[in-house]
Amino acid sequence: MATPTPSKPTFLRRLSLPERTYLAQALRTETVGGVLLLVAAIAALVWANTLGAGYESVRGFHLGISALGLDLSIQHWAADGLLAVFFFVAGIELKRELVAGELRDPKAAALPVIAALCGMAVPALVYALVNTFGGGSLDGWAVPTATDIAFALAVLAVIGTSLPSALRAFLLTLAVVDDLFAILIIAVFFTSDLDFVALGGAAVGLVIFWLLLRKGVRGWYIYLPLALVNWGLMYNSGVHATIAGVAMGLMLRCHRTEGEDHSPGEHIEHLVRPISAGLAVPLFALFSAGVGISGATLADVFTRPETLGVVLGLVVGKAIGIFGGTWLAARFTKAELNDDLAWPDVFAVASLAGIGFTVSLLIGELAFDGQDRLTDEVKAAVLVGSLTAAVLASVLLKMRVRKYKALVEDEERDDDQDGIPDMYELDKPEYHLRMAAIYENKAAEHRRLAQLAGAGRDDGDSPA
C-alpha cells in the first residue's frame, strides 16, 4: 500500500476556535482604542495648529519628584510612562503568541515572522537609500519600521470592512513581531549613558517580580508598587523605561493549567488592555502628534530626505517588504495559500501595515532628540505616510469587500445556536443530530401549516 504524502502547510489557514475567540476579544478592544487614537491624533493636530503656544505649554509642563530623577514634562510622562503600559501588553501578547498562539509552532510561525522581518528591513533600507543619495541623516532609519495595529483596526472600522479571521490574525502577528523588534531597536540603539546602579536595581526588581509570580503570590497591591519601582529604576538607568513594561509582560504565565479558563497572563491582559488601548496610547498621541501643519511643512515632507524616507518607507517599503517576504517564504516552504483568499489580499494587508503611528512617533522622538524642528517634520512625515498607507489599503480592501463579507458570514454562522460557529463542528456527530432535529421540527411545522392552509381553502370553496 502506498504511503500517503504529507499535506502541504497552508498559509492563512482557519484558526482554531480558542485562538479565534481570543483574537476577536483582543481586536474588539484594539478597534475601540484605535478609534480613540484617531480622535486624539486629530485633536492634537487641531490644538497645535490653532492654539500652538498653549499646546506647547501644556505638554512641556513639568511635574514629578526631582529627587528621584522623575521631574518630567507631560510629553515625556506620556512617552516614557504611559507607553510602558502599552509595551507591557505587547510583552504579554508576545509571550502568549510564543506559548499558545501562532508562534508556538516554528513551522507555522516561520512565514509570518519572515514577512514581519522583511516588513521592517525593507522600509529601513528604503529610508537608508533615500538619505544616502539625498545627503540626509541616517539616524531615522528605524522610524518607518513599525506597524500600529490599533490605528490599522480603526481604519477598518471607519471604512466598514471586516477582515476574515485569518487575515486579522496575520495582521496581529505582524504587529506582535514588529513590537518585539521595535523593543530591541529601542533598547540597543536608543539607550543613553548607563547608570549601572539604577540598572542593577531594576534587574533585582525584575527578579523579585519573577520570583513572586513563580511562587503564585497574588494581589495587585504587591505587583503595582513593585512595577512602578522597576519602571523608575529602568528610567534612571538610561535604558528606555518602556523596556521594564515589556520585561514584566514576558514574565507572566500565558499557558493554561488544568481547571483554568484563562491563564494569569490572559486575565491580566484582559484587565490592562482597555487601559492601554483606551487611555495610555490615545494620551500619548494627544501629546506627541501635535505638529504645526503648513504648506512649507508639507513641502519639506516630500523634499527633505529624512521625511521623504519615512513616507516612502511606510507606504512603499512596508507593502513590498511584507508582501515580498510572504511570497518568498511561501515559495521556499511550499506553503499553499488558503483557497478562500488570494495574493491581492496579502498585498492589501501589507499596505495596511504601513500605518506606523504610535511606535514610529516614539522612535522619531528618540532618533532626533534635541532637534525640535526636524522631530516635528519627521512626525508630520509619519502622519502623511500613515494616512497615505491607510487610503491605499482602504481602496484595495474595498475592492474585495463582498468576498470578505461572505467569508465572515460563513465564519460566524451558528445555525444550531449553541454559541459555537458551525464550521468548527462539521466533524461532530452531535452537531449533525442537532441540525437534523431542527430541520425535522421545521418540516413538521410546515406540514402543519400546509394542512391548515388546505383546510382553509376547502372551507372557502364550500357554499355558504
DRENDO-1510 file (C-alpha; in Angstrom, 1 decimal, always signed):
<recs>
REC; n; res; u; v; w
REC; 1; MET; +0.0; +0.0; +0.0 .
REC; 2; ALA; +1.4; +3.4; -0.9 .
REC; 3; THR; +2.4; +5.8; +1.9 .
REC; 4; PRO; +0.2; +8.9; +1.9 .
REC; 5; THR; +2.1; +12.0; +1.1 .
REC; 6; PRO; +2.0; +14.6; +3.8 .
REC; 7; SER; -0.3; +17.6; +3.1 .
REC; 8; LYS; +1.4; +20.9; +2.4 .
REC; 9; PRO; +1.4; +23.6; +5.0 .
REC; 10; THR; -1.4; +26.1; +4.4 .
REC; 11; PHE; -0.8; +29.8; +4.8 .
REC; 12; LEU; -3.6; +31.9; +6.3 .
REC; 13; ARG; -5.4; +28.8; +7.3 .
REC; 14; ARG; -8.5; +28.7; +9.5 .
REC; 15; LEU; -7.8; +29.5; +13.2 .
REC; 16; SER; -8.6; +27.1; +16.0 .
REC; 17; LEU; -11.7; +28.1; +18.0 .
REC; 18; PRO; -9.9; +29.2; +21.1 .
REC; 19; GLU; -7.4; +31.3; +19.0 .
REC; 20; ARG; -10.3; +32.8; +17.1 .
REC; 21; THR; -12.2; +33.7; +20.3 .
REC; 22; TYR; -9.1; +35.3; +21.8 .
REC; 23; LEU; -8.4; +37.2; +18.7 .
REC; 24; ALA; -11.9; +38.5; +18.4 .
REC; 25; GLN; -11.9; +39.8; +22.0 .
REC; 26; ALA; -8.4; +41.4; +21.7 .
REC; 27; LEU; -9.1; +43.1; +18.4 .
REC; 28; ARG; -12.5; +44.4; +19.6 .
REC; 29; THR; -10.7; +46.3; +22.4 .
REC; 30; GLU; -8.0; +47.4; +20.0 .
REC; 31; THR; -10.6; +48.7; +17.5 .
REC; 32; VAL; -12.2; +50.9; +20.1 .
REC; 33; GLY; -8.8; +52.1; +21.2 .
REC; 34; GLY; -7.8; +52.7; +17.6 .
REC; 35; VAL; -10.8; +55.0; +17.1 .
REC; 36; LEU; -9.9; +56.9; +20.3 .
REC; 37; LEU; -6.3; +57.1; +19.0 .
REC; 38; LEU; -7.5; +58.6; +15.7 .
REC; 39; VAL; -9.7; +61.1; +17.6 .
REC; 40; ALA; -6.7; +62.0; +19.9 .
REC; 41; ALA; -4.4; +62.5; +16.9 .
REC; 42; ILE; -6.9; +64.8; +15.2 .
REC; 43; ALA; -7.4; +66.7; +18.4 .
REC; 44; ALA; -3.6; +67.1; +18.8 .
REC; 45; LEU; -3.3; +68.5; +15.3 .
REC; 46; VAL; -6.2; +70.9; +15.7 .
REC; 47; TRP; -4.9; +72.0; +19.1 .
REC; 48; ALA; -1.3; +72.5; +17.8 .
REC; 49; ASN; -2.5; +74.4; +14.7 .
REC; 50; THR; -5.0; +76.7; +16.5 .
REC; 51; LEU; -3.5; +77.3; +19.9 .
REC; 52; GLY; +0.1; +76.3; +19.3 .
REC; 53; ALA; +1.5; +78.2; +22.3 .
REC; 54; GLY; -1.0; +76.7; +24.7 .
REC; 55; TYR; -0.3; +73.2; +23.3 .
REC; 56; GLU; +3.4; +73.5; +23.8 .
REC; 57; SER; +2.9; +75.0; +27.3 .
REC; 58; VAL; +0.8; +72.1; +28.4 .
REC; 59; ARG; +2.9; +69.2; +27.0 .
REC; 60; GLY; +6.1; +71.0; +28.2 .
REC; 61; PHE; +4.8; +71.4; +31.8 .
REC; 62; HIS; +7.0; +69.5; +34.3 .
REC; 63; LEU; +5.8; +67.5; +37.2 .
REC; 64; GLY; +7.2; +64.8; +39.4 .
REC; 65; ILE; +9.8; +64.2; +42.1 .
REC; 66; SER; +13.2; +65.7; +41.2 .
REC; 67; ALA; +15.0; +63.8; +44.0 .
REC; 68; LEU; +14.1; +60.5; +42.3 .
REC; 69; GLY; +15.1; +61.8; +38.8 .
REC; 70; LEU; +11.5; +61.8; +37.7 .
REC; 71; ASP; +10.8; +65.5; +37.1 .
REC; 72; LEU; +9.4; +65.0; +33.6 .
REC; 73; SER; +7.3; +67.0; +31.1 .
REC; 74; ILE; +3.8; +65.9; +30.3 .
REC; 75; GLN; +5.1; +64.8; +26.9 .
REC; 76; HIS; +7.8; +62.6; +28.5 .
REC; 77; TRP; +5.4; +61.1; +31.0 .
REC; 78; ALA; +3.2; +60.1; +28.1 .
REC; 79; ALA; +6.1; +58.7; +26.1 .
REC; 80; ASP; +8.1; +57.0; +28.9 .
REC; 81; GLY; +5.3; +56.3; +31.4 .
REC; 82; LEU; +2.0; +55.6; +29.6 .
REC; 83; LEU; +3.7; +53.7; +26.7 .
REC; 84; ALA; +5.2; +51.4; +29.3 .
REC; 85; VAL; +1.6; +50.2; +29.8 .
REC; 86; PHE; +1.3; +49.7; +26.0 .
REC; 87; PHE; +4.6; +47.7; +25.9 .
REC; 88; PHE; +3.5; +45.7; +29.0 .
REC; 89; VAL; +0.5; +44.5; +27.0 .
REC; 90; ALA; +2.8; +43.9; +24.0 .
REC; 91; GLY; +5.0; +41.7; +26.2 .
REC; 92; ILE; +2.0; +39.6; +27.3 .
REC; 93; GLU; +0.9; +39.3; +23.7 .
REC; 94; LEU; +4.3; +38.2; +22.6 .
REC; 95; LYS; +4.6; +35.6; +25.4 .
REC; 96; ARG; +1.1; +34.3; +24.6 .
REC; 97; GLU; +1.9; +34.0; +20.9 .
REC; 98; LEU; +5.1; +32.1; +21.7 .
REC; 99; VAL; +3.5; +29.6; +24.1 .
REC; 100; ALA; -0.1; +29.3; +22.9 .
REC; 101; GLY; -0.6; +31.3; +19.7 .
REC; 102; GLU; +0.5; +31.3; +16.1 .
REC; 103; LEU; +4.2; +31.5; +17.0 .
REC; 104; ARG; +4.3; +28.3; +19.2 .
REC; 105; ASP; +4.9; +26.1; +16.2 .
REC; 106; PRO; +8.2; +27.0; +14.5 .
REC; 107; LYS; +7.0; +25.8; +11.1 .
REC; 108; ALA; +3.7; +27.7; +11.3 .
REC; 109; ALA; +5.5; +30.8; +12.7 .
REC; 110; ALA; +8.2; +30.9; +10.0 .
REC; 111; LEU; +6.1; +32.5; +7.4 .
REC; 112; PRO; +4.6; +35.5; +9.4 .
REC; 113; VAL; +7.9; +36.0; +11.2 .
REC; 114; ILE; +9.8; +36.2; +7.9 .
REC; 115; ALA; +7.1; +38.5; +6.5 .
REC; 116; ALA; +7.4; +40.8; +9.5 .
REC; 117; LEU; +11.2; +40.9; +9.4 .
REC; 118; CYS; +11.1; +41.8; +5.7 .
REC; 119; GLY; +8.4; +44.3; +6.6 .
REC; 120; MET; +10.9; +46.0; +8.9 .
REC; 121; ALA; +14.1; +45.6; +6.9 .
REC; 122; VAL; +12.8; +46.9; +3.5 .
REC; 123; PRO; +11.4; +50.2; +5.0 .
REC; 124; ALA; +14.7; +50.7; +6.8 .
REC; 125; LEU; +16.5; +50.1; +3.5 .
REC; 126; VAL; +14.3; +52.5; +1.6 .
REC; 127; TYR; +14.9; +55.2; +4.2 .
REC; 128; ALA; +18.7; +54.5; +4.1 .
REC; 129; LEU; +18.8; +54.7; +0.3 .
REC; 130; VAL; +16.8; +57.9; +0.1 .
REC; 131; ASN; +19.0; +59.6; +2.7 .
REC; 132; THR; +22.3; +58.2; +1.3 .
REC; 133; PHE; +21.6; +59.6; -2.1 .
REC; 134; GLY; +19.9; +62.7; -0.8 .
REC; 135; GLY; +22.5; +63.6; +1.7 .
REC; 136; GLY; +20.2; +63.3; +4.8 .
REC; 137; SER; +20.7; +61.8; +8.2 .
REC; 138; LEU; +20.6; +58.1; +8.7 .
REC; 139; ASP; +19.5; +58.4; +12.3 .
REC; 140; GLY; +15.9; +57.9; +11.5 .
REC; 141; TRP; +16.3; +54.5; +9.8 .
REC; 142; ALA; +14.0; +52.8; +12.3 .
REC; 143; VAL; +11.1; +55.3; +12.2 .
REC; 144; PRO; +9.2; +53.6; +9.3 .
REC; 145; THR; +9.7; +50.0; +10.6 .
REC; 146; ALA; +6.8; +49.8; +13.0 .
REC; 147; THR; +3.1; +48.8; +12.4 .
REC; 148; ASP; +0.3; +50.3; +14.6 .
REC; 149; ILE; -2.3; +47.6; +15.0 .
REC; 150; ALA; -4.8; +49.9; +16.8 .
REC; 151; PHE; -4.7; +52.6; +14.1 .
REC; 152; ALA; -5.0; +49.9; +11.4 .
REC; 153; LEU; -8.1; +48.5; +13.0 .
REC; 154; ALA; -9.5; +51.9; +13.4 .
REC; 155; VAL; -9.2; +52.4; +9.6 .
REC; 156; LEU; -11.0; +49.1; +9.1 .
REC; 157; ALA; -13.8; +50.3; +11.4 .
REC; 158; VAL; -14.1; +53.7; +9.7 .
REC; 159; ILE; -14.3; +52.2; +6.2 .
REC; 160; GLY; -16.7; +49.5; +7.4 .
REC; 161; THR; -14.6; +46.5; +6.3 .
REC; 162; SER; -14.3; +43.3; +8.4 .
REC; 163; LEU; -11.4; +41.1; +7.6 .
REC; 164; PRO; -11.7; +37.3; +7.8 .
REC; 165; SER; -10.1; +35.9; +11.0 .
REC; 166; ALA; -7.1; +34.5; +9.1 .
REC; 167; LEU; -6.1; +37.9; +7.8 .
REC; 168; ARG; -6.8; +39.6; +11.1 .
REC; 169; ALA; -4.5; +37.0; +12.8 .
REC; 170; PHE; -1.8; +37.6; +10.2 .
REC; 171; LEU; -2.0; +41.4; +10.8 .
REC; 172; LEU; -1.9; +40.9; +14.6 .
REC; 173; THR; +1.1; +38.5; +14.3 .
REC; 174; LEU; +2.9; +41.1; +12.1 .
REC; 175; ALA; +2.3; +43.7; +14.7 .
REC; 176; VAL; +3.5; +41.5; +17.6 .
REC; 177; VAL; +6.8; +40.7; +15.8 .
REC; 178; ASP; +7.1; +44.4; +14.9 .
REC; 179; ASP; +6.7; +45.3; +18.6 .
REC; 180; LEU; +9.3; +42.7; +19.6 .
REC; 181; PHE; +11.9; +44.1; +17.2 .
REC; 182; ALA; +10.9; +47.7; +18.0 .
REC; 183; ILE; +11.6; +46.9; +21.6 .
REC; 184; LEU; +15.1; +45.6; +20.7 .
REC; 185; ILE; +15.8; +48.6; +18.5 .
REC; 186; ILE; +14.9; +51.0; +21.3 .
REC; 187; ALA; +16.9; +49.0; +23.8 .
REC; 188; VAL; +20.0; +48.7; +21.6 .
REC; 189; PHE; +20.1; +51.9; +19.6 .
REC; 190; PHE; +18.4; +54.4; +21.8 .
REC; 191; THR; +20.0; +53.7; +25.2 .
REC; 192; SER; +21.8; +56.8; +26.6 .
REC; 193; ASP; +24.7; +56.6; +29.1 .
REC; 194; LEU; +24.1; +53.8; +31.5 .
REC; 195; ASP; +23.7; +54.2; +35.3 .
REC; 196; PHE; +24.8; +50.7; +36.4 .
REC; 197; VAL; +23.5; +51.2; +39.9 .
REC; 198; ALA; +20.0; +52.0; +38.7 .
REC; 199; LEU; +20.2; +49.3; +36.1 .
REC; 200; GLY; +21.3; +46.8; +38.7 .
REC; 201; GLY; +18.4; +47.9; +40.9 .
REC; 202; ALA; +15.9; +47.4; +38.0 .
REC; 203; ALA; +17.4; +43.9; +37.4 .
REC; 204; VAL; +16.9; +43.0; +41.1 .
REC; 205; GLY; +13.3; +44.4; +41.0 .
REC; 206; LEU; +12.5; +42.3; +37.9 .
REC; 207; VAL; +13.9; +39.2; +39.6 .
REC; 208; ILE; +11.7; +39.8; +42.6 .
REC; 209; PHE; +8.8; +40.3; +40.3 .
REC; 210; TRP; +9.5; +36.9; +38.6 .
REC; 211; LEU; +10.0; +35.1; +41.9 .
REC; 212; LEU; +6.7; +36.3; +43.3 .
REC; 213; LEU; +5.0; +35.1; +40.1 .
REC; 214; ARG; +6.7; +31.8; +40.3 .
REC; 215; LYS; +5.5; +31.4; +44.0 .
REC; 216; GLY; +1.9; +32.2; +43.0 .
REC; 217; VAL; +1.7; +35.3; +45.1 .
REC; 218; ARG; -1.4; +37.2; +44.3 .
REC; 219; GLY; -2.5; +40.8; +44.9 .
REC; 220; TRP; -2.3; +44.0; +42.8 .
REC; 221; TYR; -1.2; +45.9; +45.9 .
REC; 222; ILE; +2.1; +44.0; +45.7 .
REC; 223; TYR; +2.7; +44.0; +42.0 .
REC; 224; LEU; +1.7; +47.5; +41.1 .
REC; 225; PRO; +4.1; +49.3; +43.6 .
REC; 226; LEU; +6.9; +46.9; +42.5 .
REC; 227; ALA; +6.1; +47.6; +38.8 .
REC; 228; LEU; +6.3; +51.4; +39.5 .
REC; 229; VAL; +9.7; +51.0; +41.3 .
REC; 230; ASN; +11.0; +48.8; +38.4 .
REC; 231; TRP; +9.9; +51.4; +35.9 .
REC; 232; GLY; +11.5; +54.3; +37.8 .
REC; 233; LEU; +14.8; +52.4; +38.2 .
REC; 234; MET; +14.8; +51.5; +34.5 .
REC; 235; TYR; +14.1; +55.1; +33.5 .
REC; 236; ASN; +17.0; +56.3; +35.6 .
REC; 237; SER; +19.4; +53.6; +34.3 .
REC; 238; GLY; +19.5; +55.2; +30.8 .
REC; 239; VAL; +17.6; +52.3; +29.2 .
REC; 240; HIS; +14.3; +53.4; +27.8 .
REC; 241; ALA; +11.7; +52.9; +30.5 .
REC; 242; THR; +9.2; +51.0; +28.3 .
REC; 243; ILE; +11.7; +48.1; +28.4 .
REC; 244; ALA; +10.6; +47.5; +32.0 .
REC; 245; GLY; +7.0; +47.1; +30.9 .
REC; 246; VAL; +8.0; +44.5; +28.2 .
REC; 247; ALA; +10.1; +42.5; +30.6 .
REC; 248; MET; +7.3; +42.2; +33.2 .
REC; 249; GLY; +4.8; +41.3; +30.5 .
REC; 250; LEU; +7.1; +38.5; +29.3 .
REC; 251; MET; +7.3; +37.1; +32.8 .
REC; 252; LEU; +3.6; +36.3; +33.2 .
REC; 253; ARG; +2.4; +32.8; +32.7 .
REC; 254; CYS; +0.3; +32.6; +29.5 .
REC; 255; HIS; -0.4; +28.8; +29.3 .
REC; 256; ARG; -3.4; +27.4; +31.0 .
REC; 257; THR; -3.2; +24.6; +33.6 .
REC; 258; GLU; -5.9; +22.1; +34.3 .
REC; 259; GLY; -9.1; +23.7; +35.5 .
REC; 260; GLU; -8.2; +27.2; +34.3 .
REC; 261; ASP; -10.4; +29.0; +31.9 .
REC; 262; HIS; -7.8; +31.7; +31.5 .
REC; 263; SER; -4.1; +31.9; +32.3 .
REC; 264; PRO; -2.8; +34.7; +34.6 .
REC; 265; GLY; -1.3; +36.4; +31.6 .
REC; 266; GLU; -4.6; +36.3; +29.7 .
REC; 267; HIS; -6.5; +37.5; +32.7 .
REC; 268; ILE; -4.2; +40.5; +33.4 .
REC; 269; GLU; -4.1; +41.3; +29.7 .
REC; 270; HIS; -7.9; +41.4; +29.7 .
REC; 271; LEU; -7.8; +43.9; +32.6 .
REC; 272; VAL; -4.9; +46.1; +31.3 .
REC; 273; ARG; -5.6; +46.1; +27.6 .
REC; 274; PRO; -8.5; +48.6; +27.8 .
REC; 275; ILE; -6.3; +50.9; +29.9 .
REC; 276; SER; -3.6; +50.7; +27.2 .
REC; 277; ALA; -5.8; +51.0; +24.2 .
REC; 278; GLY; -8.3; +53.4; +25.6 .
REC; 279; LEU; -6.1; +55.7; +27.7 .
REC; 280; ALA; -2.4; +55.3; +27.5 .
REC; 281; VAL; -1.9; +55.3; +23.7 .
REC; 282; PRO; -4.5; +58.0; +23.0 .
REC; 283; LEU; -2.9; +60.3; +25.6 .
REC; 284; PHE; +0.5; +59.6; +24.0 .
REC; 285; ALA; -0.9; +60.6; +20.6 .
REC; 286; LEU; -2.5; +63.7; +22.1 .
REC; 287; PHE; +0.8; +65.0; +23.4 .
REC; 288; SER; +3.1; +63.7; +20.6 .
REC; 289; ALA; +1.1; +64.0; +17.3 .
REC; 290; GLY; +0.6; +67.8; +17.6 .
REC; 291; VAL; +2.7; +69.3; +14.9 .
REC; 292; GLY; +2.2; +72.6; +13.0 .
REC; 293; ILE; +1.0; +71.8; +9.5 .
REC; 294; SER; +1.6; +74.4; +6.8 .
REC; 295; GLY; +2.4; +74.5; +3.2 .
REC; 296; ALA; +6.1; +74.7; +3.9 .
REC; 297; THR; +5.9; +71.8; +6.3 .
REC; 298; LEU; +4.2; +69.6; +3.8 .
REC; 299; ALA; +6.6; +70.7; +1.1 .
REC; 300; ASP; +9.5; +69.7; +3.3 .
REC; 301; VAL; +7.9; +66.2; +3.9 .
REC; 302; PHE; +8.3; +65.5; +0.2 .
REC; 303; THR; +11.6; +67.2; -0.4 .
REC; 304; ARG; +13.7; +66.7; +2.7 .
REC; 305; PRO; +15.4; +63.3; +2.6 .
REC; 306; GLU; +14.7; +62.4; +6.2 .
REC; 307; THR; +11.0; +62.9; +5.9 .
REC; 308; LEU; +10.7; +61.6; +2.3 .
REC; 309; GLY; +12.5; +58.4; +3.5 .
REC; 310; VAL; +9.9; +58.0; +6.3 .
REC; 311; VAL; +6.9; +58.4; +3.9 .
REC; 312; LEU; +8.3; +56.1; +1.2 .
REC; 313; GLY; +9.4; +53.6; +3.9 .
REC; 314; LEU; +5.9; +53.4; +5.3 .
REC; 315; VAL; +4.0; +53.4; +2.0 .
REC; 316; VAL; +6.3; +51.5; -0.3 .
REC; 317; GLY; +8.7; +49.7; +1.9 .
REC; 318; LYS; +6.1; +48.1; +4.2 .
REC; 319; ALA; +3.9; +46.9; +1.4 .
REC; 320; ILE; +6.8; +45.5; -0.7 .
REC; 321; GLY; +8.6; +44.1; +2.3 .
REC; 322; ILE; +5.7; +42.2; +3.8 .
REC; 323; PHE; +4.2; +41.0; +0.5 .
REC; 324; GLY; +7.6; +40.0; -0.9 .
REC; 325; GLY; +8.7; +38.3; +2.3 .
REC; 326; THR; +5.4; +36.4; +2.5 .
REC; 327; TRP; +5.6; +35.3; -1.2 .
REC; 328; LEU; +9.2; +34.2; -0.9 .
REC; 329; ALA; +8.7; +32.3; +2.3 .
REC; 330; ALA; +5.6; +30.6; +0.9 .
REC; 331; ARG; +7.6; +29.7; -2.3 .
REC; 332; PHE; +10.5; +28.2; -0.4 .
REC; 333; THR; +8.5; +26.4; +2.3 .
REC; 334; LYS; +6.0; +25.2; -0.4 .
REC; 335; ALA; +3.1; +26.6; +1.7 .
REC; 336; GLU; -0.2; +26.9; -0.1 .
REC; 337; LEU; -2.4; +30.0; +0.3 .
REC; 338; ASN; -5.8; +29.4; +1.8 .
REC; 339; ASP; -8.2; +28.6; -1.1 .
REC; 340; ASP; -10.6; +31.2; +0.1 .
REC; 341; LEU; -8.1; +34.0; -0.2 .
REC; 342; ALA; -5.8; +35.4; -2.9 .
REC; 343; TRP; -2.4; +37.1; -3.1 .
REC; 344; PRO; -4.0; +40.6; -3.6 .
REC; 345; ASP; -5.5; +40.1; -0.1 .
REC; 346; VAL; -2.0; +39.7; +1.3 .
REC; 347; PHE; -0.8; +42.8; -0.5 .
REC; 348; ALA; -3.8; +44.8; +0.9 .
REC; 349; VAL; -2.9; +43.7; +4.5 .
REC; 350; ALA; +0.7; +44.5; +3.7 .
REC; 351; SER; -0.3; +48.0; +2.7 .
REC; 352; LEU; -2.5; +48.4; +5.8 .
REC; 353; ALA; +0.6; +47.5; +7.9 .
REC; 354; GLY; +2.2; +50.7; +6.6 .
REC; 355; ILE; +0.2; +52.6; +9.2 .
REC; 356; GLY; +3.1; +53.1; +11.7 .
REC; 357; PHE; +1.7; +55.7; +14.1 .
REC; 358; THR; +2.4; +55.1; +17.8 .
REC; 359; VAL; +5.8; +53.4; +17.8 .
REC; 360; SER; +7.0; +55.4; +14.8 .
REC; 361; LEU; +6.3; +58.7; +16.6 .
REC; 362; LEU; +8.2; +57.4; +19.7 .
REC; 363; ILE; +11.2; +56.3; +17.6 .
REC; 364; GLY; +11.1; +59.6; +15.7 .
REC; 365; GLU; +11.4; +61.5; +19.1 .
REC; 366; LEU; +14.3; +59.3; +20.2 .
REC; 367; ALA; +16.1; +59.4; +16.8 .
REC; 368; PHE; +16.2; +63.1; +16.5 .
REC; 369; ASP; +16.2; +64.1; +20.2 .
REC; 370; GLY; +17.3; +67.7; +20.6 .
REC; 371; GLN; +16.4; +68.6; +17.0 .
REC; 372; ASP; +12.9; +70.0; +17.6 .
REC; 373; ARG; +12.3; +71.2; +14.1 .
REC; 374; LEU; +13.4; +68.0; +12.4 .
REC; 375; THR; +11.5; +66.0; +15.0 .
REC; 376; ASP; +8.3; +67.8; +14.1 .
REC; 377; GLU; +8.9; +67.3; +10.4 .
REC; 378; VAL; +9.5; +63.6; +10.9 .
REC; 379; LYS; +6.3; +63.4; +12.9 .
REC; 380; ALA; +4.5; +65.1; +10.1 .
REC; 381; ALA; +6.0; +62.6; +7.7 .
REC; 382; VAL; +4.8; +59.7; +9.9 .
REC; 383; LEU; +1.3; +61.2; +9.7 .
REC; 384; VAL; +1.4; +61.7; +6.0 .
REC; 385; GLY; +2.9; +58.2; +5.4 .
REC; 386; SER; +0.4; +56.5; +7.7 .
REC; 387; LEU; -2.5; +58.4; +6.1 .
REC; 388; THR; -1.4; +57.5; +2.6 .
REC; 389; ALA; -1.0; +53.8; +3.5 .
REC; 390; ALA; -4.5; +53.9; +5.1 .
REC; 391; VAL; -6.0; +55.3; +1.9 .
REC; 392; LEU; -4.2; +52.9; -0.3 .
REC; 393; ALA; -5.2; +49.9; +1.9 .
REC; 394; SER; -8.8; +51.1; +2.1 .
REC; 395; VAL; -9.1; +51.2; -1.7 .
REC; 396; LEU; -7.6; +47.7; -2.0 .
REC; 397; LEU; -9.7; +46.2; +0.7 .
REC; 398; LYS; -12.9; +47.8; -0.6 .
REC; 399; MET; -12.3; +46.0; -3.9 .
REC; 400; ARG; -12.6; +42.7; -2.1 .
REC; 401; VAL; -15.3; +43.7; +0.5 .
REC; 402; ARG; -18.0; +41.4; -0.9 .
REC; 403; LYS; -15.6; +38.4; -0.7 .
REC; 404; TYR; -14.6; +39.3; +2.9 .
REC; 405; LYS; -18.3; +39.8; +3.9 .
REC; 406; ALA; -19.2; +36.3; +2.6 .
REC; 407; LEU; -16.2; +34.7; +4.4 .
REC; 408; VAL; -17.0; +36.5; +7.7 .
REC; 409; GLU; -20.7; +35.4; +7.5 .
REC; 410; ASP; -19.5; +31.8; +6.9 .
REC; 411; GLU; -17.2; +32.0; +9.9 .
REC; 412; GLU; -19.9; +33.4; +12.2 .
REC; 413; ARG; -22.8; +31.2; +11.1 .
REC; 414; ASP; -24.3; +29.3; +14.0 .
REC; 415; ASP; -27.4; +27.5; +12.7 .
REC; 416; ASP; -27.8; +25.2; +15.7 .
REC; 417; GLN; -27.5; +28.2; +18.0 .
REC; 418; ASP; -25.1; +26.6; +20.5 .
REC; 419; GLY; -22.7; +29.5; +20.6 .
REC; 420; ILE; -20.0; +27.8; +18.5 .
REC; 421; PRO; -19.7; +28.6; +14.8 .
REC; 422; ASP; -20.8; +25.7; +12.6 .
REC; 423; MET; -17.6; +25.4; +10.7 .
REC; 424; TYR; -15.9; +24.2; +13.9 .
REC; 425; GLU; -18.5; +21.4; +14.4 .
REC; 426; LEU; -18.7; +19.8; +11.0 .
REC; 427; ASP; -16.8; +16.7; +12.2 .
REC; 428; LYS; -19.0; +16.2; +15.3 .
REC; 429; PRO; -22.0; +13.8; +15.1 .
REC; 430; GLU; -23.8; +15.8; +17.8 .
REC; 431; TYR; -23.9; +18.9; +15.6 .
REC; 432; HIS; -25.5; +17.0; +12.7 .
REC; 433; LEU; -28.0; +15.4; +15.0 .
REC; 434; ARG; -29.0; +18.8; +16.4 .
REC; 435; MET; -29.3; +20.1; +12.8 .
REC; 436; ALA; -31.4; +17.1; +11.8 .
REC; 437; ALA; -33.7; +17.7; +14.8 .
REC; 438; ILE; -34.0; +21.4; +13.8 .
REC; 439; TYR; -34.9; +20.6; +10.2 .
REC; 440; GLU; -37.4; +17.9; +11.3 .
REC; 441; ASN; -39.1; +20.4; +13.5 .
REC; 442; LYS; -39.2; +22.9; +10.7 .
REC; 443; ALA; -40.6; +20.2; +8.4 .
REC; 444; ALA; -43.3; +19.2; +10.9 .
REC; 445; GLU; -44.3; +22.9; +11.3 .
REC; 446; HIS; -44.5; +23.4; +7.5 .
REC; 447; ARG; -46.7; +20.2; +7.2 .
REC; 448; ARG; -49.0; +21.6; +9.9 .
REC; 449; LEU; -49.2; +24.9; +8.1 .
REC; 450; ALA; -49.9; +23.2; +4.8 .
REC; 451; GLN; -52.8; +21.3; +6.4 .
REC; 452; LEU; -54.2; +24.5; +7.9 .
REC; 453; ALA; -53.9; +26.2; +4.5 .
REC; 454; GLY; -55.6; +23.3; +2.8 .
REC; 455; ALA; -58.4; +23.2; +5.3 .
REC; 456; GLY; -58.9; +27.0; +4.9 .
REC; 457; ARG; -59.1; +26.7; +1.1 .
REC; 458; ASP; -61.6; +23.9; +1.4 .
REC; 459; ASP; -63.8; +26.0; +3.7 .
REC; 460; GLY; -63.5; +28.9; +1.4 .
REC; 461; ASP; -64.6; +26.8; -1.6 .
REC; 462; SER; -67.7; +25.3; +0.2 .
REC; 463; PRO; -71.1; +27.1; -0.3 .
REC; 464; ALA; -72.3; +29.4; +2.4 .
</recs>
